[in-house]
Amino acid sequence: MLDIDIYKNEPKVIEHKKQNNTDEWRGTEFEVIIAGSFSSYKARIVQYLQQLAIITPYAKLEMQYSNKNDGKKDMTIRYDRRSEQMPPPAREVKHHPSSVNNLLVQQLVDKSKSKTLLKFFCDDLSGVSPSIAKRVITELGKGFDEDMKPSELDNKQITRLVQLLRSVELFKAPDGSCLSPLGEYNLNLGIRKVIEPDIVATARDKPSAYEGHPFIVEAAISLGGKSAKEGINVIRFANRIPLLFEAGADVSTRVAQSKIKWSSYKIDHKKDKISVFVSIVSTKVPFKGTGKGEDSIVYVYYMIMCLQSVSSER
């Protein structure tokens, strides 16, 4: 049994068992029991697994559905692994000053081993040099001192500190090494494996930052394909998780449908099978709203990550 420590972002093992691996099987297997109407949400489940196979071509996916009342409704979905190249593992980095809030600063202060406020800026936050830290402390004004202990900060001082950190533009850009993008090679393979299009074009932007959070955008366009529908089909991913809900409420969908002149490329956006894939990898993905289905899927995804972490440690 496994749980997640949401504060430390670490797996918490409740019960662990070992057994002989006579078949020399390797991988991660997990079981999920969900109560609901499978017939009502079957299409969504199939759609999710299809998109998951696109964004994780390095994994073999298989789902078996068994109906105890009617064996004719049993179903098996399987996507074999296409790529041997894993995305680069994300590295742990410090929080960027422009991304913090009151709660986070209070947590950093409580855990900090720095004996002075100056050391706290330089050692517990990223992109802060001693010279810039001194300028920030001076700008904070009365009540702040380089040699004061971080633990001496009260709520009002933390609020003042957060406001200034989020407005200063002198800090270095956030470190993008904490991200784990799929890569153009894998994205191309994933699309070809599942969609089987006639043409695929991929692109990847350089790491950027928004409100102190680094992000990378990967995109692809394909034409044709056995499972593609006529018209413009936008498939979105956030941190390698398919986004099924609130389609059309994002910038990528609006751009694909109204900002691109497809006729300039001799493409009929109503009859041709156009698939647009947009994957954003970031430490913070700003959703317009929250879908309960995606919440549960994200939870399962993190459970898989925890399982992999535990497997690598044992």
Phi, psi and omega per residue, in radians:
M1 nan 2.507 -3.015
L2 -2.423 2.498 3.069
D3 -2.349 3.082 -3.109
I4 -2.141 2.284 2.993
D5 -1.516 1.776 -3.027
I6 -1.246 -0.299 3.132
Y7 -1.445 -0.687 3.123
K8 -1.670 -0.151 -3.088
N9 0.964 0.832 -3.107
E10 -2.327 2.646 3.083
P11 -1.251 2.525 3.093
K12 -2.120 1.926 -3.078
V13 -1.415 2.067 3.107
I14 -1.581 -0.731 3.114
E15 -2.560 2.316 -3.101
H16 -2.315 2.246 3.139
K17 -2.203 2.652 3.083
K18 -2.137 2.574 3.066
Q19 -2.561 2.773 -3.096
N20 -1.178 2.341 3.133
N21 -1.708 1.370 -3.074
T22 -1.203 -0.486 -3.136
D23 -1.546 -0.020 -3.109
E24 0.945 0.711 -3.139
W25 -1.386 2.492 3.117
R26 -2.244 2.458 3.105
G27 2.483 -2.911 3.130
T28 -2.195 2.222 3.128
E29 -2.232 2.358 3.094
F30 -2.487 2.689 -3.133
E31 -2.038 2.425 3.125
V32 -2.260 2.280 3.078
I33 -1.850 2.081 -3.105
I34 -2.185 2.276 3.101
A35 -1.643 2.307 -3.141
G36 2.839 -3.076 -3.141
S37 -1.649 1.824 -3.103
F38 -1.135 -0.660 -3.107
S39 -1.106 -0.526 -3.119
S40 -1.320 -0.553 -3.038
Y41 -2.027 0.196 -3.134
K42 -0.992 -0.774 -3.099
A43 -1.067 -0.690 3.128
R44 -1.158 -0.701 -3.140
I45 -1.138 -0.775 3.105
V46 -1.094 -0.740 3.125
Q47 -1.097 -0.730 -3.137
Y48 -1.118 -0.809 -3.138
L49 -1.125 -0.633 3.105
Q50 -1.105 -0.808 3.140
Q51 -1.216 -0.590 3.087
L52 -1.126 -0.627 3.101
A53 -1.156 -0.559 3.110
I54 -1.176 -0.794 -3.021
I55 -1.506 -0.146 3.079
T56 -2.290 1.105 -3.110
P57 -1.188 -0.195 3.121
Y58 -1.475 -0.020 -3.104
A59 -2.050 2.605 3.017
K60 -1.699 2.185 -3.100
L61 -2.017 2.350 3.097
E62 -2.576 2.290 3.089
M63 -2.249 2.326 3.113
Q64 -2.072 2.213 3.096
Y65 -1.995 2.247 -3.124
S66 -2.139 2.196 3.112
N67 -1.792 1.989 -3.065
K68 -1.180 -0.451 -3.086
N69 -1.563 -0.490 -3.086
D70 -2.524 1.783 -3.104
G71 -1.112 -0.362 3.129
K72 -1.182 -0.314 -3.134
K73 -1.598 0.012 3.082
D74 -1.063 2.558 -3.066
M75 -2.570 2.496 3.074
T76 -2.282 2.259 3.079
I77 -2.085 2.290 -3.099
R78 -2.488 2.332 3.039
Y79 -2.232 2.027 -3.127
D80 -1.343 2.760 3.121
R81 -1.199 2.400 -3.122
R82 -1.938 -0.490 -3.039
S83 -2.113 2.548 3.061
E84 -1.776 0.037 -3.071
Q85 -1.747 1.989 3.133
M86 -1.485 2.575 3.036
P87 -1.078 2.659 3.138
P88 -1.116 2.383 3.140
P89 -1.168 2.487 3.114
A90 -1.283 2.521 3.097
R91 -1.857 2.577 3.112
E92 -1.320 2.282 3.122
V93 -2.260 2.905 3.126
K94 -1.415 2.781 3.136
H95 -1.217 2.433 3.070
H96 -1.381 2.455 -3.086
P97 -0.959 -0.632 -3.078
S98 -1.385 0.010 -3.124
S99 -1.895 -0.002 -3.020
V100 -1.472 2.832 3.002
N101 -2.349 3.140 -3.063
N102 -1.040 -0.791 -3.103
L103 -1.109 -0.751 -3.115
L104 -1.156 -0.749 3.117
V105 -1.081 -0.720 3.111
Q106 -1.084 -0.705 3.101
Q107 -1.143 -0.721 3.119
L108 -1.129 -0.705 3.127
V109 -1.109 -0.745 -3.115
D110 -1.145 -0.584 -3.093
K111 -1.620 -0.230 -3.022
S112 -1.138 2.474 3.048
K113 -1.780 0.042 3.135
S114 -1.250 2.405 -3.093
K115 -1.599 -0.267 3.124
T116 -2.277 2.797 3.122
L117 -1.138 -0.612 3.112
L118 -1.090 -0.787 3.123
K119 -1.173 -0.583 3.123
F120 -1.065 -0.799 3.121
F121 -1.060 -0.768 -3.032
C122 -1.372 -0.597 -3.011
D123 -1.705 -0.485 -3.041
D124 -1.821 -0.130 3.085
L125 -2.178 2.750 -3.125
S126 -1.715 2.631 3.045
G127 1.299 0.327 -3.119
V128 -2.015 1.989 3.085
S129 -1.534 2.818 3.133
P130 -0.996 -0.690 -3.121
S131 -1.145 -0.733 3.120
I132 -1.215 -0.645 3.110
A133 -1.054 -0.720 3.113
K134 -1.123 -0.689 3.118
R135 -1.138 -0.681 3.131
V136 -1.141 -0.765 -3.134
I137 -1.121 -0.679 3.089
T138 -1.115 -0.721 -3.141
E139 -1.164 -0.518 3.139
L140 -1.114 -0.536 3.016
G141 1.474 -2.617 -3.027
K142 -1.050 2.379 3.117
G143 1.710 -0.189 3.138
F144 -2.013 2.452 -3.135
D145 -2.550 2.551 -3.107
E146 -1.027 -0.608 -3.028
D147 -1.650 0.011 3.127
M148 -1.244 2.667 3.135
K149 -1.360 2.435 3.102
P150 -0.993 -0.574 -3.119
S151 -1.176 -0.227 -3.141
E152 -1.418 -0.164 -3.118
L153 -1.207 2.270 3.071
D154 -1.676 -3.127 -3.066
N155 -1.075 -0.721 3.138
K156 -1.145 -0.690 3.129
Q157 -1.184 -0.659 3.103
I158 -1.136 -0.709 3.102
T159 -1.081 -0.778 3.103
R160 -1.098 -0.718 -3.140
L161 -1.107 -0.799 -3.131
V162 -1.107 -0.740 3.137
Q163 -1.051 -0.722 -3.135
L164 -1.257 -0.746 -3.124
L165 -1.063 -0.652 -3.101
R166 -1.340 -0.211 -3.130
S167 -1.834 -0.336 -3.136
V168 -1.260 2.387 -3.122
E169 -1.978 0.305 -3.095
L170 -1.573 -0.237 -3.065
F171 -1.269 2.692 3.048
K172 -1.152 2.732 3.133
A173 -1.108 2.625 3.121
P174 -1.008 2.615 -3.128
D175 -1.382 2.107 -3.114
G176 -1.450 0.004 -3.123
S177 -1.247 -0.172 3.108
C178 -1.416 -0.036 -3.122
L179 -1.734 2.718 3.139
S180 -2.316 1.336 -3.132
P181 -1.245 2.731 -3.106
L182 -1.205 -0.750 -3.088
G183 1.727 2.564 -3.095
E184 -1.099 -0.671 -3.124
Y185 -1.038 -0.870 -3.126
N186 -1.202 -0.650 3.126
L187 -1.107 -0.720 3.105
N188 -1.085 -0.791 -3.141
L189 -1.126 -0.717 -3.125
G190 -1.092 -0.723 3.129
I191 -1.174 -0.772 -3.135
R192 -1.132 -0.597 -3.112
K193 -1.202 -0.724 -3.005
V194 -1.671 -0.832 -3.054
I195 -1.464 -0.580 -3.060
E196 0.937 1.011 -3.102
P197 -1.409 3.014 3.072
D198 -1.406 -0.666 -3.096
I199 -2.421 2.469 3.063
V200 -2.347 2.345 3.039
A201 -2.259 2.310 -3.108
T202 -2.128 2.762 3.104
A203 -2.676 2.671 3.117
R204 -2.481 2.259 -3.124
D205 -1.472 2.851 3.050
K206 -1.288 2.708 3.121
P207 -1.020 2.374 3.074
S208 -2.263 -3.078 -3.123
A209 -2.501 2.561 3.074
Y210 -2.395 2.095 -3.109
E211 0.923 0.699 3.082
G212 1.443 0.019 -3.138
H213 -1.880 2.110 3.121
P214 -1.227 2.638 3.080
F215 -2.682 2.700 3.072
I216 -2.302 2.374 3.102
V217 -1.956 2.216 3.044
E218 -2.029 2.453 -3.081
A219 -2.486 2.774 3.102
A220 -2.698 2.679 3.053
I221 -2.301 2.340 3.084
S222 -2.252 2.646 3.093
L223 -2.079 2.368 -3.135
G224 1.405 -2.969 3.132
G225 2.143 2.486 -3.069
K226 -1.190 -0.552 -3.092
S227 -1.809 0.105 3.136
A228 -1.514 2.621 3.114
K229 -1.742 2.769 3.094
E230 -1.162 2.537 -3.120
G231 1.687 -2.921 -3.101
I232 -1.619 2.097 3.118
N233 -2.022 2.013 -3.120
V234 -1.755 2.136 3.115
I235 -1.988 2.148 -3.019
R236 -2.015 2.551 3.105
F237 -2.371 2.544 3.039
A238 -2.293 2.008 -3.079
N239 0.920 0.788 3.101
R240 1.088 0.537 3.051
I241 -2.076 2.149 3.104
P242 -1.084 2.437 3.110
L243 -1.909 1.865 -3.079
L244 -1.648 -0.446 -2.997
F245 -1.710 2.791 3.110
E246 0.991 0.663 3.085
A247 -1.112 2.382 -3.137
G248 1.666 -0.150 -3.113
A249 -1.683 0.307 -3.101
D250 -2.181 2.917 -3.083
V251 -1.165 -0.714 -3.067
S252 -1.055 -0.696 3.134
T253 -1.182 -0.747 -3.140
R254 -1.135 -0.684 3.115
V255 -1.138 -0.803 -3.102
A256 -1.106 -0.609 -3.044
Q257 -1.570 -0.475 -3.030
S258 -2.258 -0.257 -3.067
K259 -1.796 -0.226 -3.119
I260 -1.818 2.259 3.094
K261 -1.567 1.553 -3.057
W262 -1.111 -0.481 -3.133
S263 -1.132 -0.440 3.109
S264 -1.141 -0.390 3.128
Y265 -1.810 0.255 -3.129
K266 1.020 0.736 3.115
I267 -2.090 2.273 3.094
D268 -1.578 1.857 -3.025
H269 -1.255 -0.083 3.107
K270 -1.765 -0.534 -3.077
K271 -1.868 -0.623 -3.131
D272 -1.259 2.682 3.114
K273 -1.551 1.742 -3.090
I274 -1.931 2.119 3.095
S275 -2.020 2.168 3.136
V276 -1.953 2.154 -3.110
F277 -1.972 2.198 3.123
V278 -2.262 2.138 -3.129
S279 -2.150 2.115 3.082
I280 -1.914 2.313 3.114
V281 -2.069 2.094 -3.059
S282 -2.753 2.810 3.041
T283 -1.374 -0.180 3.065
K284 -2.627 2.081 3.113
V285 -1.899 1.957 -3.086
P286 -1.371 1.730 3.089
F287 -1.445 2.514 3.068
K288 -1.195 -0.638 3.105
G289 -2.614 -3.137 -3.104
T290 -2.143 2.193 3.070
G291 -1.667 2.343 -3.105
K292 -1.095 -0.606 3.131
G293 -1.111 -0.736 3.136
E294 -1.181 -0.610 3.106
D295 -1.005 -0.817 -3.122
S296 -1.189 -0.629 3.122
I297 -1.162 -0.738 3.111
V298 -1.083 -0.681 3.130
Y299 -1.097 -0.783 3.113
V300 -1.078 -0.694 3.137
Y301 -1.043 -0.800 -3.132
Y302 -1.209 -0.509 3.039
M303 -1.111 -0.686 3.099
I304 -1.095 -0.751 3.136
M305 -1.073 -0.710 3.125
C306 -1.140 -0.708 3.097
L307 -1.047 -0.748 3.129
Q308 -1.139 -0.651 3.139
S309 -1.157 -0.761 3.122
V310 -1.141 -0.708 -3.126
S311 -1.091 -0.653 -3.100
S312 -1.285 -0.428 -3.108
E313 -1.450 -0.425 -3.025
R314 -1.707 nan nan
